[in-house]
Amino acid sequence: AQYNLGICYESGMGVEKDEIKAFKYYEKSAEQGYLNAQFRLGFYYDKGIGTEVNKVKAFELYKEAAEKGYTIAQNNLGAYYENGKGTERDLNKAVYWCNKAAENGDKIAQYNLGNCYKSGMGVEKDEIKAFKYYEKSAKQGYLNAQYQLGYCYDKGIGTEVNKVKAFELYKIAAENGNKIAQYNLGNCYESGIGTKVNKIKAFELYKIAAENGNEIAQYNLGIFYEDGMSVEKDEIKAFKYYEKSAEQGYLNAQHKLGYCYNKGIGTEINKTKASELYKIAAKKGHTSAQTSLGYLYINGVDTEKDLDKAFYWYSKAAESGNKVAQHNLGIFYESGIGVEKNEIKAFKYYEKSAEKGYLNAQCQLGYCYNFGIGTEINKIKAFELYKIAAENGNEIAQYNLGNYYKSGMDVEKDEIKAFRYYEKSAEQGYLNAQYQLGYYYSKGIGTEVNETKALELYKEAAEKGHDFAQNNLGACYENGKGTERDLNKAVYWYNKAAENGNKTAQYNLGNCYKSDIGIEKDEIKAFKYYEKSAEQGYLDAQYQLGYCYDFGIGTEVNKTKAFELYKIAAENGNTDAQSNLGYLYQNGEGTEKDLNKAIY
């Protein structure tokens, strides 16, 4: 009766709820040895209900009830021994009492015993036994066990992998409020694990789990909002979910939040915060954060440029198998950045990264085979690697593959295929490919002539600083190809290309100054541009410079220099130079008279 009266006061059944009175009635009943009351009184001391918390008294009461066969007390006593509450920690006794309660059918004890066998806590690790105890507990409807059993099926712990059963158990646990199961069920829907892919359901479940505080779900929800996957794209919401997850210490979120600050995604750019977050995650072993931190050090972003630290963090990430870091470390060794140049090591790091499917590394490895960097030249392997990377969307590999088909280098020449690969690469904004595609449209190589498209592509590449495109764009404007003739624009783009050291543009600009094309005639400037171009070995400029010396255009007459330049250009096939060289031999100007050579 005392115990029952305690129940009434505890629950407010037929009387006003009063936990202090409930405690007192449980105490009276327990003093008379009533088992249920002893357990209940222990629980009240455990949780501080109707009295102050007293773990020692709780332990004593649980022990007394447990020794008399009270199963819930046995489980709670096991937990006390496991966590050292009210007594010294003793894992052997924890397992003993958990086992007692489990044998008596207590579902929580069965679950706890499963945890012991899974992790080898107080007992030899045995995943098969762990699975069996989870199964027993789950059959009694214990939520945590249902989730854990699903996880066992998902990962093949103590049983064979069964994704369908995993999905079913996650679903049961998720629907009953288990937040980890909610996340895992969302993952199943996102990735098609044990069910069909359903991004909308995945999003819904991640949202529920995120609202319940699951840090991984918060991170995944951030990705959904950032990418606009099954929800309207919202970078501000993405940032907020990354922030919530990061605050709980989730490494992926800490790195991602740093990335958001670095790039200004959903927030203002803050390189200092980016650096701080990268450092936090990097020091905890997050390889992507280590790689990002290396990038900050190599570029001196919000920190002094420090190649040693950049190398250190790339090395840490590379040792842990990060493919991006391995690729970047390859660049360090190939170029001798922050470390002694070593092409063999560079090749090995590219190889490691490429084996993990990193496209840039596959392309770079192909480059190594192509030019014999750190390995012997192997054009076939280079082609194969370019092809793999190109088919997976690497724009540089697509461009390089275009070059292979263009030249027929270790592959049958095919200008149509070359055109297609240049086109794919150009669509991704690769500058060299945009120029090359423009050239193909200009000349009708692998496609029909289309001067308008050629002009557009030259213009796009020229505006990004590609000097060959700048020169060709100038030629389009000079000759009215793909556009109306505009000599001012022609000179503008020739000048841009010439400033960037393009020898053809320097020659063309020389012609403009010599012949008053789009600019006031200035033979001295013409001479200087021919000279710059000729110094880079441009054949027509060598001839034209010789002509300037021959006739004193923009400089004093110097027949000897004229002869030397005509000779260089003539030997390389310039017909005008050959004719003028013959004339100098005939008249003995700048050289001895020699009619045989003149006739030759």
LOTORGU-172676 format. One record per residue (C-alpha): x, y, z; residue number from 0. Coordinates in nm, 4 decimals, always signed. Layout:
% residues N
- X	Y	Z	NUM
...
This chain:
% residues 600
- +0.0000	+0.0000	+0.0000	0
- +0.2862	+0.2387	+0.0798	1
- +0.4421	+0.1659	-0.2600	2
- +0.1096	+0.2113	-0.4407	3
- +0.0529	+0.5387	-0.2573	4
- +0.3968	+0.6490	-0.3786	5
- +0.2858	+0.5698	-0.7348	6
- -0.0278	+0.7830	-0.6862	7
- +0.1733	+1.0841	-0.5624	8
- +0.4348	+1.0354	-0.8375	9
- +0.1801	+1.0354	-1.1175	10
- -0.0868	+1.2612	-0.9636	11
- -0.3370	+0.9783	-0.9882	12
- -0.6429	+1.0589	-0.7678	13
- -0.4337	+1.3067	-0.5727	14
- -0.2268	+1.6200	-0.6375	15
- +0.1161	+1.5270	-0.7748	16
- +0.3800	+1.5479	-0.5022	17
- +0.7215	+1.3894	-0.5621	18
- +0.8430	+1.4536	-0.2055	19
- +0.5501	+1.2565	-0.0627	20
- +0.6052	+0.9888	-0.3277	21
- +0.9687	+0.9609	-0.2140	22
- +0.8685	+0.9252	+0.1494	23
- +0.6174	+0.6467	+0.0779	24
- +0.8727	+0.4601	-0.1396	25
- +1.1228	+0.4954	+0.1467	26
- +0.8808	+0.3499	+0.4013	27
- +0.7956	+0.0591	+0.1709	28
- +1.1630	-0.0062	+0.0863	29
- +1.2559	-0.0210	+0.4562	30
- +1.0200	-0.3152	+0.4805	31
- +1.2049	-0.4883	+0.1969	32
- +0.9523	-0.4367	-0.0815	33
- +1.1504	-0.4985	-0.4014	34
- +0.9680	-0.2564	-0.6349	35
- +1.0005	+0.0183	-0.3753	36
- +1.3737	-0.0451	-0.3310	37
- +1.4272	-0.0016	-0.7044	38
- +1.2016	+0.3023	-0.7217	39
- +1.3751	+0.4664	-0.4266	40
- +1.7113	+0.3987	-0.5894	41
- +1.5825	+0.5650	-0.9066	42
- +1.4707	+0.8714	-0.7068	43
- +1.8177	+0.9041	-0.5499	44
- +1.9698	+0.8485	-0.8963	45
- +1.7731	+1.1320	-1.0618	46
- +1.7164	+1.3598	-0.7606	47
- +1.3387	+1.3214	-0.7597	48
- +1.1737	+1.4291	-0.4318	49
- +1.5193	+1.4402	-0.2750	50
- +1.8762	+1.5431	-0.3529	51
- +2.0830	+1.3310	-0.5911	52
- +2.2767	+1.0639	-0.3990	53
- +2.4547	+0.8187	-0.6281	54
- +2.5934	+0.6126	-0.3376	55
- +2.2468	+0.5451	-0.1935	56
- +2.1116	+0.4830	-0.5450	57
- +2.3908	+0.2275	-0.6003	58
- +2.3147	+0.0523	-0.2687	59
- +1.9437	+0.0286	-0.3444	60
- +1.9969	-0.0907	-0.7038	61
- +2.2399	-0.3539	-0.5695	62
- +1.9949	-0.4764	-0.3092	63
- +1.7139	-0.5033	-0.5662	64
- +1.9422	-0.6522	-0.8304	65
- +2.0609	-0.9303	-0.5987	66
- +1.6979	-1.0201	-0.5465	67
- +1.6458	-1.0580	-0.9224	68
- +1.4920	-0.7231	-1.0142	69
- +1.5914	-0.6944	-1.3819	70
- +1.5756	-0.3159	-1.4302	71
- +1.7830	-0.2733	-1.1144	72
- +2.0338	-0.5252	-1.2522	73
- +2.0685	-0.3214	-1.5729	74
- +2.1013	+0.0054	-1.3810	75
- +2.3576	-0.1492	-1.1477	76
- +2.5565	-0.2581	-1.4515	77
- +2.5490	+0.1014	-1.5796	78
- +2.6722	+0.2270	-1.2413	79
- +2.9679	-0.0124	-1.2498	80
- +3.0406	+0.0820	-1.6120	81
- +3.0456	+0.4559	-1.5413	82
- +3.1828	+0.4480	-1.1854	83
- +2.8737	+0.6053	-1.0328	84
- +2.8315	+0.5570	-0.6574	85
- +3.1159	+0.3047	-0.6662	86
- +3.4485	+0.2382	-0.8349	87
- +3.4403	+0.1586	-1.2076	88
- +3.4400	-0.2166	-1.2673	89
- +3.3731	-0.3325	-1.6228	90
- +3.3670	-0.7004	-1.5280	91
- +3.0859	-0.6376	-1.2759	92
- +2.9140	-0.4103	-1.5292	93
- +2.9038	-0.6969	-1.7804	94
- +2.7981	-0.9444	-1.5093	95
- +2.4902	-0.7429	-1.4092	96
- +2.4037	-0.6510	-1.7686	97
- +2.4174	-1.0202	-1.8492	98
- +2.1896	-1.1021	-1.5553	99
- +1.9322	-0.8457	-1.6696	100
- +1.9603	-0.9569	-2.0312	101
- +1.9009	-1.3211	-1.9334	102
- +1.5869	-1.2008	-1.7584	103
- +1.4717	-1.0402	-2.0855	104
- +1.5516	-0.6753	-2.0129	105
- +1.5687	-0.5070	-2.3560	106
- +1.7883	-0.2189	-2.2396	107
- +2.0361	-0.4600	-2.0814	108
- +2.0407	-0.6647	-2.4002	109
- +2.1216	-0.3484	-2.5938	110
- +2.3923	-0.2486	-2.3447	111
- +2.5433	-0.5959	-2.3606	112
- +2.5467	-0.5670	-2.7383	113
- +2.7502	-0.2457	-2.7010	114
- +2.9950	-0.4257	-2.4694	115
- +3.0542	-0.7065	-2.7196	116
- +3.0726	-0.4639	-3.0137	117
- +3.3430	-0.2478	-2.8552	118
- +3.5158	-0.5113	-2.6368	119
- +3.4256	-0.3271	-2.3171	120
- +3.4735	-0.5539	-2.0125	121
- +3.4495	-0.8573	-2.2373	122
- +3.6332	-0.9948	-2.5394	123
- +3.5126	-0.8224	-2.8571	124
- +3.2609	-1.0400	-3.0415	125
- +3.0559	-0.8792	-3.3183	126
- +2.8409	-1.1885	-3.3708	127
- +2.7294	-1.1822	-3.0047	128
- +2.6814	-0.8057	-3.0293	129
- +2.4531	-0.8565	-3.3285	130
- +2.2492	-1.1228	-3.1439	131
- +2.1929	-0.9034	-2.8396	132
- +2.0911	-0.6072	-3.0559	133
- +1.8516	-0.8398	-3.2365	134
- +1.6924	-0.9603	-2.9093	135
- +1.6507	-0.6039	-2.7861	136
- +1.5168	-0.4791	-3.1192	137
- +1.2510	-0.7523	-3.1257	138
- +1.1214	-0.6077	-2.7999	139
- +1.0915	-0.2684	-2.9694	140
- +1.3889	-0.0947	-2.8086	141
- +1.4559	+0.2031	-3.0306	142
- +1.8320	+0.2291	-2.9937	143
- +1.8677	-0.1418	-3.0614	144
- +1.6574	-0.1147	-3.3757	145
- +1.8902	+0.1541	-3.5012	146
- +2.2033	-0.0375	-3.4006	147
- +2.0758	-0.3563	-3.5632	148
- +2.0136	-0.1591	-3.8819	149
- +2.3698	-0.0307	-3.8618	150
- +2.4983	-0.3879	-3.8262	151
- +2.3129	-0.4900	-4.1416	152
- +2.4340	-0.1743	-4.3159	153
- +2.8032	-0.2304	-4.2383	154
- +2.8106	-0.6093	-4.2050	155
- +2.8890	-0.6152	-3.8314	156
- +2.8327	-0.9659	-3.6913	157
- +2.6239	-1.0557	-3.9943	158
- +2.6272	-1.0312	-4.3713	159
- +2.5564	-0.6936	-4.5275	160
- +2.1871	-0.6530	-4.5993	161
- +2.1047	-0.3014	-4.7129	162
- +1.7326	-0.3707	-4.7426	163
- +1.7072	-0.4847	-4.3788	164
- +1.9241	-0.1918	-4.2758	165
- +1.6859	+0.0452	-4.4522	166
- +1.3816	-0.1164	-4.2899	167
- +1.5274	-0.0937	-3.9396	168
- +1.6481	+0.2635	-3.9874	169
- +1.2953	+0.3458	-4.1029	170
- +1.1353	+0.1972	-3.7894	171
- +1.3797	+0.3744	-3.5581	172
- +1.3562	+0.7029	-3.7502	173
- +0.9773	+0.7071	-3.7404	174
- +1.0002	+0.6650	-3.3637	175
- +1.2307	+0.9622	-3.3214	176
- +1.5857	+0.8231	-3.3248	177
- +1.7810	+1.1160	-3.4703	178
- +2.0807	+0.9096	-3.5822	179
- +1.8440	+0.6726	-3.7604	180
- +1.6728	+0.9737	-3.9183	181
- +2.0073	+1.0825	-4.0586	182
- +2.0993	+0.7317	-4.1773	183
- +1.7590	+0.6850	-4.3373	184
- +1.8083	+1.0148	-4.5184	185
- +2.1445	+0.8863	-4.6386	186
- +1.9750	+0.5695	-4.7657	187
- +1.7301	+0.7760	-4.9691	188
- +2.0048	+1.0078	-5.0952	189
- +2.2387	+0.7271	-5.2051	190
- +1.9859	+0.4560	-5.2914	191
- +2.0907	+0.2214	-5.0085	192
- +1.8319	-0.0549	-4.9687	193
- +1.5768	+0.1560	-5.1526	194
- +1.5388	+0.3757	-5.4593	195
- +1.7067	+0.7150	-5.4634	196
- +1.4684	+0.9821	-5.3401	197
- +1.6388	+1.3184	-5.2831	198
- +1.3199	+1.4834	-5.1601	199
- +1.2722	+1.2272	-4.8807	200
- +1.6423	+1.2502	-4.8024	201
- +1.6096	+1.6262	-4.7630	202
- +1.3003	+1.5902	-4.5414	203
- +1.4725	+1.3396	-4.3133	204
- +1.7920	+1.5406	-4.2906	205
- +1.5789	+1.8400	-4.1922	206
- +1.4056	+1.6458	-3.9127	207
- +1.7360	+1.5069	-3.7852	208
- +1.9023	+1.8494	-3.8127	209
- +1.6262	+2.0110	-3.6095	210
- +1.6814	+1.7360	-3.3499	211
- +2.0460	+1.8424	-3.3314	212
- +2.2183	+1.5801	-3.5459	213
- +2.5380	+1.7481	-3.6642	214
- +2.5901	+1.5283	-3.9720	215
- +2.2339	+1.5939	-4.0884	216
- +2.2910	+1.9663	-4.0386	217
- +2.6023	+1.9424	-4.2569	218
- +2.4217	+1.7440	-4.5277	219
- +2.1325	+1.9871	-4.5216	220
- +2.3846	+2.2628	-4.5822	221
- +2.5040	+2.0805	-4.8936	222
- +2.1446	+2.0455	-5.0181	223
- +2.0875	+2.4210	-4.9803	224
- +2.4258	+2.5143	-5.1273	225
- +2.3771	+2.2979	-5.4365	226
- +2.0024	+2.3586	-5.4721	227
- +1.9424	+1.9834	-5.4560	228
- +1.5684	+1.9059	-5.4202	229
- +1.5254	+2.2496	-5.2663	230
- +1.5654	+2.6074	-5.3843	231
- +1.9297	+2.7080	-5.3693	232
- +1.9961	+2.9218	-5.0628	233
- +2.3600	+2.9841	-4.9698	234
- +2.2650	+3.1780	-4.6555	235
- +2.0723	+2.8787	-4.5182	236
- +2.3555	+2.6518	-4.6253	237
- +2.6009	+2.8665	-4.4289	238
- +2.3787	+2.8594	-4.1188	239
- +2.3503	+2.4805	-4.1207	240
- +2.7270	+2.4440	-4.1682	241
- +2.7694	+2.6822	-3.8742	242
- +2.5370	+2.4794	-3.6494	243
- +2.7151	+2.1578	-3.7369	244
- +3.0604	+2.3142	-3.6899	245
- +2.9625	+2.4405	-3.3441	246
- +2.9082	+2.0762	-3.2471	247
- +3.2618	+1.9958	-3.3590	248
- +3.1806	+1.8138	-3.6831	249
- +3.5062	+1.8306	-3.8794	250
- +3.3562	+1.8290	-4.2281	251
- +3.1389	+2.1235	-4.1303	252
- +3.4295	+2.3130	-3.9773	253
- +3.6210	+2.2760	-4.3031	254
- +3.3156	+2.3657	-4.5118	255
- +3.2433	+2.6694	-4.2981	256
- +3.6025	+2.7793	-4.3504	257
- +3.5510	+2.7359	-4.7242	258
- +3.2368	+2.9516	-4.7080	259
- +3.4297	+3.2288	-4.5344	260
- +3.7126	+3.1884	-4.7861	261
- +3.4872	+3.2165	-5.0925	262
- +3.2069	+3.4326	-4.9505	263
- +2.9357	+3.1653	-4.9745	264
- +2.6312	+3.2713	-4.7741	265
- +2.8397	+3.5258	-4.5863	266
- +3.0962	+3.7968	-4.6462	267
- +3.4509	+3.6891	-4.7291	268
- +3.6563	+3.6607	-4.4127	269
- +3.9982	+3.5087	-4.4766	270
- +4.0884	+3.5272	-4.1067	271
- +3.7937	+3.3114	-4.0010	272
- +3.8577	+3.0782	-4.2922	273
- +4.2156	+3.0323	-4.1768	274
- +4.1081	+2.9749	-3.8148	275
- +3.8541	+2.7075	-3.9107	276
- +4.0943	+2.5346	-4.1480	277
- +4.3526	+2.5234	-3.8668	278
- +4.1046	+2.3749	-3.6172	279
- +3.9993	+2.0983	-3.8559	280
- +4.3532	+2.0442	-3.9897	281
- +4.4994	+1.9884	-3.6432	282
- +4.2315	+1.7252	-3.5808	283
- +4.3403	+1.5393	-3.8941	284
- +4.0869	+1.6578	-4.1525	285
- +4.2804	+1.6062	-4.4756	286
- +4.0801	+1.8494	-4.6905	287
- +4.1315	+2.1200	-4.4280	288
- +4.5032	+2.0401	-4.4238	289
- +4.5089	+2.0804	-4.8016	290
- +4.3146	+2.4074	-4.7851	291
- +4.5496	+2.5368	-4.5160	292
- +4.8460	+2.4480	-4.7360	293
- +4.6875	+2.6515	-5.0141	294
- +4.6528	+2.9547	-4.7837	295
- +5.0192	+2.9331	-4.6870	296
- +5.1442	+2.8949	-5.0437	297
- +4.9473	+3.2012	-5.1571	298
- +4.9916	+3.4099	-4.8428	299
- +4.6168	+3.4471	-4.7856	300
- +4.5565	+3.6159	-4.4463	301
- +4.8962	+3.4928	-4.3406	302
- +5.2516	+3.5421	-4.4510	303
- +5.3499	+3.3299	-4.7472	304
- +5.5194	+3.0264	-4.5954	305
- +5.6234	+2.7491	-4.8349	306
- +5.7580	+2.5337	-4.5510	307
- +5.4195	+2.5322	-4.3747	308
- +5.2400	+2.4784	-4.7058	309
- +5.4642	+2.1793	-4.7750	310
- +5.4089	+2.0506	-4.4178	311
- +5.0297	+2.0534	-4.4440	312
- +5.0248	+1.9086	-4.7953	313
- +5.2544	+1.6311	-4.6681	314
- +5.0237	+1.5577	-4.3701	315
- +4.7206	+1.5342	-4.5964	316
- +4.9074	+1.3324	-4.8604	317
- +5.0268	+1.0805	-4.5987	318
- +4.6614	+1.0271	-4.5040	319
- +4.5755	+0.9592	-4.8684	320
- +4.4260	+1.2920	-4.9736	321
- +4.4413	+1.2866	-5.3529	322
- +4.4396	+1.6658	-5.3960	323
- +4.7309	+1.7055	-5.1541	324
- +4.9210	+1.4277	-5.3296	325
- +4.8759	+1.6105	-5.6593	326
- +4.9824	+1.9425	-5.5052	327
- +5.2868	+1.7817	-5.3466	328
- +5.3748	+1.6509	-5.6908	329
- +5.3739	+2.0113	-5.8170	330
- +5.6050	+2.1103	-5.5299	331
- +5.8563	+1.8408	-5.6204	332
- +5.8277	+1.8976	-5.9960	333
- +5.8839	+2.2731	-5.9645	334
- +6.1109	+2.2736	-5.6598	335
- +5.8665	+2.4840	-5.4552	336
- +5.9627	+2.4817	-5.0856	337
- +6.1618	+2.1628	-5.1409	338
- +6.4503	+2.0394	-5.3524	339
- +6.3345	+1.9645	-5.7071	340
- +6.2773	+1.5918	-5.7545	341
- +6.0901	+1.4832	-6.0667	342
- +6.0865	+1.1168	-5.9631	343
- +5.9034	+1.2013	-5.6381	344
- +5.6750	+1.4347	-5.8323	345
- +5.5861	+1.1512	-6.0681	346
- +5.5133	+0.9149	-5.7749	347
- +5.2806	+1.1633	-5.6056	348
- +5.0965	+1.2280	-5.9330	349
- +5.0668	+0.8518	-5.9741	350
- +4.9200	+0.8018	-5.6240	351
- +4.6689	+1.0799	-5.6794	352
- +4.5771	+0.9563	-6.0273	353
- +4.5113	+0.6051	-5.8938	354
- +4.2461	+0.7606	-5.6674	355
- +4.0775	+0.9137	-5.9714	356
- +4.1875	+1.2768	-5.9287	357
- +4.1474	+1.4216	-6.2769	358
- +4.4174	+1.6879	-6.2504	359
- +4.6660	+1.4233	-6.1427	360
- +4.5663	+1.1904	-6.4265	361
- +4.6261	+1.4765	-6.6675	362
- +4.9575	+1.5692	-6.5021	363
- +5.0700	+1.2064	-6.5018	364
- +4.9926	+1.1935	-6.8715	365
- +5.2071	+1.5053	-6.9122	366
- +5.4936	+1.3321	-6.7275	367
- +5.4746	+1.0310	-6.9591	368
- +5.4483	+1.2627	-7.2601	369
- +5.7660	+1.4571	-7.1787	370
- +5.9580	+1.2050	-6.9673	371
- +5.9290	+1.3878	-6.6352	372
- +6.0350	+1.1525	-6.3534	373
- +5.9875	+0.8538	-6.5829	374
- +6.0674	+0.7375	-6.9341	375
- +5.8719	+0.8885	-7.2214	376
- +5.5683	+0.6765	-7.3002	377
- +5.3348	+0.8457	-7.5470	378
- +5.0859	+0.5591	-7.5374	379
- +5.0414	+0.5828	-7.1579	380
- +5.0231	+0.9611	-7.1874	381
- +4.7435	+0.9288	-7.4419	382
- +4.5569	+0.6726	-7.2271	383
- +4.5736	+0.8963	-6.9194	384
- +4.4673	+1.2045	-7.1121	385
- +4.1752	+1.0022	-7.2490	386
- +4.0606	+0.8877	-6.9007	387
- +4.0818	+1.2405	-6.7607	388
- +3.9213	+1.3909	-7.0713	389
- +3.6250	+1.1527	-7.0642	390
- +3.5714	+1.2502	-6.7009	391
- +3.5624	+1.6185	-6.7892	392
- +3.9155	+1.7478	-6.7311	393
- +3.9499	+2.0440	-6.9646	394
- +4.3304	+2.0347	-6.9872	395
- +4.3283	+1.6654	-7.0764	396
- +4.0608	+1.7338	-7.3399	397
- +4.2829	+2.0024	-7.4890	398
- +4.5893	+1.7754	-7.4819	399
- +4.3916	+1.4969	-7.6462	400
- +4.2897	+1.7439	-7.9148	401
- +4.6606	+1.8085	-7.9742	402
- +4.7217	+1.4346	-8.0124	403
- +4.4527	+1.3998	-8.2782	404
- +4.5645	+1.7252	-8.4432	405
- +4.9240	+1.6107	-8.4890	406
- +4.8653	+1.2362	-8.5296	407
- +5.1098	+1.1794	-8.2443	408
- +5.0974	+0.8065	-8.1546	409
- +4.7394	+0.8018	-8.2751	410
- +4.5827	+0.8258	-8.6180	411
- +4.5467	+1.1909	-8.7167	412
- +4.1830	+1.2955	-8.6948	413
- +4.1014	+1.6648	-8.7206	414
- +3.7313	+1.6082	-8.6531	415
- +3.8127	+1.4416	-8.3196	416
- +4.0667	+1.7143	-8.2488	417
- +3.7960	+1.9742	-8.3103	418
- +3.5541	+1.7954	-8.0757	419
- +3.8029	+1.7754	-7.7900	420
- +3.8983	+2.1400	-7.8309	421
- +3.5267	+2.2204	-7.8264	422
- +3.4683	+2.0272	-7.5024	423
- +3.7640	+2.1946	-7.3357	424
- +3.6649	+2.5401	-7.4616	425
- +3.3133	+2.4983	-7.3229	426
- +3.4743	+2.4698	-6.9775	427
- +3.6587	+2.7961	-7.0341	428
- +4.0077	+2.6578	-7.0991	429
- +4.1897	+2.9430	-7.2637	430
- +4.4199	+2.7524	-7.4982	431
- +4.1265	+2.5456	-7.6222	432
- +3.9163	+2.8555	-7.6891	433
- +4.1989	+2.9936	-7.9008	434
- +4.2552	+2.6635	-8.0821	435
- +3.8834	+2.6183	-8.1489	436
- +3.8709	+2.9699	-8.2901	437
- +4.1628	+2.8814	-8.5182	438
- +3.9820	+2.5675	-8.6381	439
- +3.6697	+2.7690	-8.7216	440
- +3.8893	+3.0269	-8.8924	441
- +4.0621	+2.7715	-9.1165	442
- +3.7816	+2.5154	-9.1471	443
- +3.9799	+2.2384	-8.9778	444
- +3.7590	+1.9520	-8.8566	445
- +3.4561	+2.1697	-8.9238	446
- +3.3247	+2.4204	-9.1756	447
- +3.4755	+2.7691	-9.1897	448
- +3.2858	+3.0015	-8.9565	449
- +3.4615	+3.3355	-8.9228	450
- +3.1971	+3.4745	-8.6862	451
- +3.2503	+3.1915	-8.4376	452
- +3.6250	+3.2249	-8.4814	453
- +3.6019	+3.5939	-8.3941	454
- +3.3848	+3.5216	-8.0864	455
- +3.6291	+3.2627	-7.9543	456
- +3.9346	+3.4766	-8.0238	457
- +3.7626	+3.7664	-7.8448	458
- +3.6754	+3.5541	-7.5399	459
- +4.0315	+3.4247	-7.5080	460
- +4.1871	+3.7618	-7.5922	461
- +3.9958	+3.9395	-7.3174	462
- +4.1387	+3.6852	-7.0717	463
- +4.4930	+3.7668	-7.1841	464
- +4.5719	+3.4924	-7.4394	465
- +4.8363	+3.6581	-7.6592	466
- +4.7858	+3.4369	-7.9684	467
- +4.4120	+3.5069	-7.9542	468
- +4.4834	+3.8785	-7.9144	469
- +4.7014	+3.8744	-8.2262	470
- +4.4471	+3.6755	-8.4281	471
- +4.1661	+3.9021	-8.3109	472
- +4.3694	+4.1974	-8.4337	473
- +4.4058	+4.0229	-8.7710	474
- +4.0276	+3.9676	-8.7856	475
- +3.9675	+4.3374	-8.7301	476
- +4.2401	+4.4341	-8.9795	477
- +4.1014	+4.2112	-9.2537	478
- +3.7291	+4.2342	-9.1683	479
- +3.6905	+3.8613	-9.0980	480
- +3.3815	+3.7740	-8.8934	481
- +3.3244	+4.1422	-8.8306	482
- +3.3471	+4.4833	-8.9963	483
- +3.6986	+4.6083	-9.0652	484
- +3.8214	+4.8248	-8.7783	485
- +4.1873	+4.9262	-8.7940	486
- +4.1827	+5.0993	-8.4566	487
- +4.0715	+4.7765	-8.2884	488
- +4.3256	+4.5845	-8.4943	489
- +4.6091	+4.8015	-8.3628	490
- +4.4664	+4.7828	-8.0081	491
- +4.4766	+4.4022	-8.0033	492
- +4.8123	+4.3785	-8.1827	493
- +4.9479	+4.6098	-7.9160	494
- +4.8007	+4.3976	-7.6343	495
- +4.9557	+4.0813	-7.7772	496
- +5.2879	+4.2547	-7.8443	497
- +5.3025	+4.3746	-7.4829	498
- +5.2593	+4.0110	-7.3819	499
- +5.5613	+3.9201	-7.5938	500
- +5.3848	+3.7689	-7.8946	501
- +5.6352	+3.7755	-8.1799	502
- +5.3722	+3.7613	-8.4561	503
- +5.1880	+4.0594	-8.3059	504
- +5.5160	+4.2506	-8.2738	505
- +5.5742	+4.1883	-8.6450	506
- +5.2161	+4.2905	-8.7323	507
- +5.2475	+4.6045	-8.5233	508
- +5.5705	+4.6811	-8.7058	509
- +5.3766	+4.6584	-9.0334	510
- +5.1106	+4.8942	-8.8963	511
- +5.3695	+5.1576	-8.8020	512
- +5.5575	+5.1090	-9.1298	513
- +5.2503	+5.1378	-9.3547	514
- +5.0250	+5.3740	-9.1560	515
- +4.7619	+5.1029	-9.0822	516
- +4.5231	+5.2270	-8.8119	517
- +4.7977	+5.4385	-8.6588	518
- +5.0264	+5.7267	-8.7576	519
- +5.3264	+5.6127	-8.9634	520
- +5.6422	+5.5808	-8.7535	521
- +5.9351	+5.3962	-8.9114	522
- +6.1448	+5.4075	-8.5941	523
- +5.8709	+5.2263	-8.4011	524
- +5.8243	+4.9898	-8.6934	525
- +6.1959	+4.9065	-8.6802	526
- +6.1819	+4.8438	-8.3024	527
- +5.8855	+4.6060	-8.3301	528
- +6.0525	+4.4145	-8.6170	529
- +6.3645	+4.3935	-8.4028	530
- +6.1732	+4.2523	-8.1012	531
- +5.9997	+3.9955	-8.3197	532
- +6.3198	+3.8985	-8.5034	533
- +6.5026	+3.8418	-8.1719	534
- +6.2385	+3.5744	-8.0974	535
- +6.3173	+3.4061	-8.4317	536
- +6.0088	+3.5151	-8.6266	537
- +6.1047	+3.4574	-8.9892	538
- +5.9104	+3.7379	-9.1574	539
- +6.0395	+3.9844	-8.8986	540
- +6.3982	+3.8747	-8.9619	541
- +6.3450	+3.9464	-9.3315	542
- +6.1715	+4.2773	-9.2608	543
- +6.4428	+4.3857	-9.0173	544
- +6.7018	+4.3036	-9.2807	545
- +6.5040	+4.5168	-9.5263	546
- +6.5076	+4.8080	-9.2772	547
- +6.8860	+4.7834	-9.2489	548
- +6.9166	+4.7442	-9.6262	549
- +6.7226	+5.0637	-9.7045	550
- +6.7613	+5.2631	-9.3835	551
- +6.4015	+5.2413	-9.2660	552
- +6.3812	+5.3573	-8.9040	553
- +6.7552	+5.3099	-8.8683	554
- +7.0803	+5.3823	-9.0516	555
- +7.1704	+5.1760	-9.3588	556
- +7.3795	+4.8736	-9.2570	557
- +7.4330	+4.6338	-9.5469	558
- +7.6275	+4.3864	-9.3306	559
- +7.3374	+4.3449	-9.0859	560
- +7.0950	+4.3364	-9.3776	561
- +7.3005	+4.0558	-9.5320	562
- +7.3109	+3.8587	-9.2043	563
- +6.9368	+3.8844	-9.1508	564
- +6.8493	+3.8063	-9.5146	565
- +7.0767	+3.5015	-9.4907	566
- +6.9022	+3.3703	-9.1749	567
- +6.5557	+3.4227	-9.3236	568
- +6.6587	+3.2873	-9.6645	569
- +6.8025	+2.9656	-9.5175	570
- +6.4701	+2.9155	-9.3420	571
- +6.2723	+2.9492	-9.6636	572
- +6.1661	+3.3142	-9.6858	573
- +6.1513	+3.3758	-10.0624	574
- +6.1741	+3.7562	-10.0410	575
- +6.4855	+3.7200	-9.8279	576
- +6.6297	+3.4725	-10.0783	577
- +6.5758	+3.7231	-10.3627	578
- +6.7302	+4.0146	-10.1697	579
- +7.0205	+3.7979	-10.0544	580
- +7.0951	+3.7137	-10.4182	581
- +7.0979	+4.0849	-10.4997	582
- +7.3526	+4.1560	-10.2220	583
- +7.5768	+3.8737	-10.3471	584
- +7.5449	+4.0069	-10.7025	585
- +7.6511	+4.3594	-10.6018	586
- +7.8892	+4.2645	-10.3230	587
- +7.6951	+4.4655	-10.0636	588
- +7.7448	+4.3598	-9.7005	589
- +7.9525	+4.0660	-9.8260	590
- +8.2001	+3.9734	-10.0977	591
- +8.0645	+3.9662	-10.4527	592
- +7.9716	+3.6095	-10.5496	593
- +7.7701	+3.5555	-10.8689	594
- +7.7416	+3.1810	-10.8124	595
- +7.5707	+3.2364	-10.4788	596
- +7.3652	+3.5173	-10.6300	597
- +7.2346	+3.2791	-10.8990	598
- +7.1834	+2.9996	-10.6404	599
